[in-house]
Amino acid sequence: MRKKLRYRLRSVVRQREIAAKWQHDCEHLPLVDAHWPVYQALHNYCDRALCHYPDLVACPDFGSKIQWLKLFDQKPLLVTCADKIKSRDFVAERIGRGYAPTLYATAERFEDIDLAALPNTFVAKANHDCGSSEIVNDKRTFDYLSVGRRLNAATRQVYGADTGEWHYQHIKPKVLVEERLVTKSGGTPPDYKFHCVDGIIRFISITIDRDTNTKKFLVDGEGNKLPVVLNTNHPLTQEFELSDCFQETCRLVTRVAQGFKYVRVDTYILEDRIVFGELTFFPRSGAYRGEGQRALSRLLDFDRSTFAPPFAGRSAAAHDVAINTTVTDGPQQSCDPHGGAVSPDLDDHINGASP
């Protein structure tokens, strides 16, 4: 009971702090009332996940710049490119077809997909979120009901509402089934995430050995290793060589990333094939820790003197799909001034008008 009361008191204090910060930031940034829902959401999220609010004026670190982009880079194209189905056409327009995983099926519900028409191995996921991927190694033996329940639940969520990732809320949720990418030895291929500013590759996060002991390392746009880490959950490694397709992948990524203040272009490089996975605009929702993200922030030198207006498109809630937007006010990741960070499982209900 005391812990729950403490969480609720912190929630009240947080809202007052955010309202005061809004007034301060309005003096230095082109904030308008339409920004308030995203502003409130991202500040709630940062306090819960990191125990501090982002500095949107100075933007001294990687995370603060991601929060700045949530507010001031609300371009309609981000909605299209964040959609894991529609983004395929965008990439094809930039570099031609043949670079996406084979798409087997799309549907509004998992049970509407013809399982008999699918290959034995595939990946199923929602098109409007992060983390809903279901890897099926053998369609004859996988738990059809459990996978279906999880994917259908994912399509009923307005993903990103509690983190200020506004663009996901404007994507009509669907389930897609696509090719599972494997190397010739049957493993998961190396994952190359290109962080780009205005079409220029600033740095690349490379992940290897996902199936065993995940390792990451960072390189600059020329392939030179950087002595920093962005995600502190995984150690740096020196035991990897760049793919022979690296330079060609860089050339293609540069074409895809043109015109965006910032975009992370996610790719996989197999032995003889380059595959584009997705386009990400707010990686990890900006919740990074450590000194590495401060050093890498200097590479995210996008123009902060120009601003896109708040997006006013049709939200996913307007689509004829059952959307669950209820968020329980209870134990959550919060910065208790006396007790530090606590559980990240639940989030505050975000509502109200700008102060």
Helices and strands as residue ranges (DSSP letters): H 2-26, G 33-35, H 36-50, H 62-72, H 76-82, H 86-95, E 103-107, G 110-112, G 115-117, E 122-126, E 134-136, H 144-155, G 166-170, E 175-178, E 191-197, E 200-208, E 215-220, E 225-226, H 246-257, E 263-270, E 273-280, G 283-286, H 291-297, G 316-318, E 335-336, E 340-341
